[in-house]
Amino acid sequence: MHDWKTLLATPSFRAFWLALLCNNLGSWCVTASLPILVAARFGAGGALVLSLGLRILPKIVLAPLSGALLRRFGPARISSLAMAAIGGLTALLPWCNDLVALQAVIAVIGTLDVFVMPGLMSMRSRVTPNGLEMAGNTLCSVADRLGKIAGPTLGGIALLAGFPAAFSGFAVVIGLSSLVVARLPQPERDPAHAAPAVWQVAGMLREFGQMVLGVRGLAGLLICAISYMVMLGGLRPFLFWANRDWYGASDTAWTGLLAAQGVGALVGALISGLYSRPLLRLMSAYTLTLVTGLLEGAVHLALLLAATSVQAMALLALAGIPEILSTATWFTAVQERLSPQRQGVLFAFAAPLWDSAYAVGVMSAGLHASGVLSLSAYWAMVSLASSLPIVPALLMASRAPVQPASAA
């Protein structure tokens, strides 16, 4: 906990953390409320699945190009402009009474979101003091989970005021994050990155391939992250339908299921803050990432046994504990292996892989929406497909020694 106080006393990290919190809070408000808006206007079938997918699909295609632009103009500048634009478009969503117009706005938001998360992730190591990486990653995960808890809850409450007022409020929160990010220090512009973006992308792609093949353990970390995103993409439509069809609750009640996972994550953050050093002495950050990832997958699979929303909330809260540990140790393992500059290259190309995996999870919901799979069969398929790939990486964990970041 002393490390957390030290980090929050550091001006640059504190400003970054507050921006991350505001962005996550606004994003989770939209994530929880958008399916309700779509279901109320256009139904909860194919329109819902397509709306969730359009938030992700543009990032899959454009993320590598965004990496070149972020490197050339600076992540703080580009990310803040993208956040401001997303805030404005978010306020327009409830005014789209035509499905095509709504999907178009969602797609533009997804396109702008290309610049947000890679930019924030590349700034993380720059604002974190040396030696406090694990504590910094845990605090960043706390900001994400606080958004996951408060966002769905506030989103559900805000909808009582009507869609226009609620989404305008979400836009203000996202806009605040853009103001904070814009005030963060800008790195010096490197003349080596003044080449056309297309050529930068080609060079970065080659560098990314060399890292994955040459840095021991990096492939296993990517497998763990990709499998997690498959599960996350399938989880949200699953919870929406389970809340309605299995638990007999209203559509707005599903926000409580999302918040429950965030509560468990905060418990996991406390465990990480208290016991991260002993855990890392017991096993490497790489191995701990894989172990906690498997534990999380097992608990999510157990959602098939939940007969009530209360039982589902308890399981989601339990799954949140290994989830935040896995997330914090994942970033720590990456920082042990790669310098901050090479982390930016990693995130530029890993982001579309993650988004593709998330989209696979979301679009797989069409198997249930079209009647091909029952809801229980669908969730068993998603949870197993997202957990089993971690097993080979865990079995080979002893063969993945850490390489110093300076050498990588």
N, C-alpha and C positions, 0 to 999 in steps of 0.2 A: 504493500500500500504506500510505502514511502516513495517508491519509484513513480507511482501515479501522481503524488503531490509535486514531485520534482518536474514531471512532464507538464502538468497543468500550470506550473509557475513559469514555464518557458513561453514567452509571448508568441513566437511563431507557431509552436505546436498547439497552444491554446486556441489561437485564431483558426487554425486548420481544423481542430476538433469541433469547434462550434459550427463551422461551415459544413462539415460532414454531418453533424447532428441535424442541422436545419434541412439539408438536402434529403437526408434519409427520412426525416419526419414527413416532409411534403410528398416525397415519392411513395411512401407507404400509405399516406392518406389517399392518394390517387389510385394506388394498386388495389386497395380495399373497396374503394367507391366506384371505380370504373365498371367492374362487372355488374354492379347493381344498376348503374345508369343504363348500360347496354341491355340488361335483362328487362328493365322496366319499359324501354322504348322499342326494342326489337326482338326480345325473346332470349332464352338461355341456351339455345342450341348452337348452330354453326356460327351465328353472328358473334356470340360470346367467345368462342374458340379463336375466330379470326381476329377479333379485337385484341386479344391477349398476344397473339402471334405477331401482329403488325407493330407492336411496341418493340419487338426484338429483331425481326428480320432485317431491317435496314442496317443495324449494327454489324450483322454478319458480313455484309458485303463491303461496308465502308470503313470498318475499324482499322485495317492496315494503313489506309490513306490518312486517317485521323492521327495515327502515331507519327507520321512524317510531319504533319502540320503542328502537332503539339511540340515536337522536338525543335521545329524551326522557329515558332513564334512564342513558345513558352506555355506550359500547362495551365498556369494561373490565368493568363489573359484569355486563352481560348475557352477554358472551362467556364469561366465567369460569364462570358458572352452567351454560351450555349444555355447555361442555367437561366439567364434572364429571358431568353427567347422561349424556353420551355415553360417558364412561369406564365408568360403572356398567352401562349397557346392553351395551357391548362384551363385558363379562365374561359376560353371559347368553347370547350367541350360540351357543356350542357345546352348551348345554343345551336348545336348541330342536330336538327330534326330529321335530316336525311341520312340514311345509313352510309352512303358513299362519302358524304362530306365528313361524317364522324370518323370513318376509317382513314380518310386522307389526313385529317389533323393528327390522329394517333400515329400514322406513319411518319409525319414530319417530326413529331416529338421523339419518336424512336431514332430518327436520323440525327437529330441534335444531341440525343443522349450518347451518341458515339463518342463525343468529346468529353463527357462528364466523368464517368468512372475511370477510364484510363488516365485522365489528367489527374484526378484525385489520388489514384494509386501511385502514380509516379512522383507526386509531391510528398507522399507519406514519409519515405526514407530521408528526404531532404530536410524535413522539419523535426525529425526524431534525433535526439542527441545519441552519440555513440555509447553503446553498452546498455541502452534502455529499449532495444528493439522489441523484445517480448512484451514488456510492459506497454510500449506504445501500440503494438498490434492489438493487445487485449483492449486497451482503451478505445481504439478505433472500432473494434468489434462491439464494444459497449454502445458507442454512438449509433451503430447500425441497429443493434437490438433495442435500444431505447426508442428509435424510430419505429421498429417493428411492433413494440408494445403500444406506444402512444398513438402512432399513426392510424392503425385500424380503429382504435377506440374513438379517437377524436374525429376520424372520418365518419364513423357511424353516427356519432352525436351531431356532427355538422350537417348531415343529410336531413336531419329533422327540420332545418331551416330552408330546405329546398335545394335542388341541384345547383342553380346559379350561385347562390350565396356560398354554398359549401366549396365549390370548385374555385371561386374567387379567393376564398381564404387559403386554399391549398397553394394557389398561385403566389400569394403574398409570402408564404413561408419559403417557397423555392426561390423567390426573388431575393429574400434576405440572405440566403446562402451565397448567391452570386455576388452580392456586395462585399461580403467578408472575403471570399476567394480573390476578388479583384484587388484587395489591399495586401495580399501576401507578397513577399519579395519575389521579384522576377529574376530568373537566372540570366547570366550573360549570354547574349546571342552568339552562337558559334558560326563563324564564316564557313566552316566545313559542311554545315547543314543548309547552305543557301542554294543548293542544287534543286532542280525541279522535283516536286514531290514524288512523281512516278519513279524517278531514278533512286530516290531515297528509299522508297518502298522495296525496290528490288534488292538493294544492299541490306536493308533491315531483315528481309525475308531470309537471305542467305545467312546472316548472323544468327537469326532465330533457329534455323536448322542446325547450325553448328553447336549452339548451346544445348539444344535438346539431345543431340547425339553425343556431345563431348562432356557435358557436366553431369557427373554421376548423381542419380537420384532425381534429376529434374523431370525426366519422363514420368516417373512414378507420381510426382507431385501434380503434374498436369492431368494424369489419369484420375487421381483423387478429386481434383477440382471439377473436371468434366462430368464425372459420375454424380457428384453432388448437384451440379446444375440440372442434370436430367431429372433427378428426384425433385428439386425445387420447382421446376417447370410443371411437372405433373401434379405436385402437391396442391397447388392453389385451386385448379378446377375440381380436383378430387374432393377437397374440403368443402367447396361450394355446393357440389351435388350431394355429398354425404350429409351436410347440414340440412339440406332440404328433403332428401329422400329417405335417409336413415333415421335422423334425429327429429324430423318433423318441426324444425325451427324456421323462423322467418329468414328472409335473405340477409337482412342486416345483422342477424345473430352470428353469421359466419366470421364477422370481424373479431368476435371473442376467441375463435379458434386460432386466428392469426396472432392475436395478442398473447395467448397462452404460451406459444413457442418463444416469444420474446422474454416472458417471465423466466422460463427455464434458462435462457441464454444469460440473463443477468446473474442467476445463481452460478452458472458456469464461469462468468467473469470474476465473481468473488473467489471461486475455487482457484481460478488461474492466478489471480492476484496474490493469493495466500500460498499456493503450493506449486507455482510454475517452476521455481528454481529446483525444488526437490524432484519434481517430475522430469525435468530436463537432465538431472543427474542420473536418474534411473534409466532413461532412454533418450535417444536423440530426438530433436524436433521433427525430423523426417518420420521416424517410426511412430512417434506419438500422434502425428497427423493421421497416419493410416489406421492406427488402432482406434482412435476416437471416431474416425469416419465410419468404420465398420459398426461400432456401437450405435452410432446415430442411425445407420440404415436398419439395424435390427429393431430398434424402438419404433421407427416409422412403419416397418412391416407389421408390427403389433397393432397398428390402427385398425386392422381388419377384425380385431377382437373387441373393439370398442362398441358397446351397445347404446351408449348415450353420449350426448355432447360433453357432459362432465368428464366421463372416462376419456374421451378423445382429447379434451383440454389437458388432462393429467399426463397423458402420453406425449403430447406435443411439448409440454413443459419439460418433461424428462428428456426428450430428444434434444431440447435446446442446450442442455448442459454439455454433452460431448460436441455439439455443433460449434459452440464458440471456442472451445479448446482446440478443435481441429482447425478452425479458421485462423486463430492467433498463431498456432505453431506452423501452419502452412506458410504464412508470410515470413515468419522467423526463419524457417528452413530455406526459403528463397533468398532472404537477405544474407544468410550465411554463405550462399553459393555465388551470388552475383553482386556486382557493384551497382550503385544507383543508376548509372547510365544504361547498363545492360538490363536492369529491371524494367526500364522504360521500353526497351525493345521487346522484352518478354511479354509485357502487358499489352502492347500494341497488337501482337498476333495471338496471344492467349485469349484476349477478350472476344474475338469472333468465334473461337472454339467454344468458349463458355456459353456465348449467346446461341450458338448452333445447338449445343446440348440442351440449353433451356428451351429453345424452340421445339426440339424433338419431344421434350417432356410435355410442353403445352399442346403441340399438335397431335400427340398421341391420344389426347383426350377425345379426339374425334372418333376413336375406336369405340368409346362408350356413347358419345353423342349420337352416332349413327346406328347404335344397337348391336355392333359386332361383339362387344365384350360387356359383360355385366360390370357394375362398378367395383365389386370385390376382385374380379379377375383382372380388371384394368390396373388397380392399385398393386396387386401382387406382381404383375408384370413390370411395372415402373420401379417399384422398390427393389426388387431382385436385380433388375438390369442395371440399377445404379449402385448396387453394393458389391456384387460379385466381382467386377473388374478390379477392385482394390485388393482382393486376396492374393493374386500373383505378385503384386508389388510389395505386399507385406512379407511374403515368403522370401523375397529377394532383398529385403531391407538391410540385412547384414552385409550385403555386397555393394552398398551405396555410401561410401565414406564421404565426409564433407570436404569440399574444396574451398580454400579461402576465397573470399569475394574478390580480393585484389588480383588473384590469379585467374578468376573466371571472367 
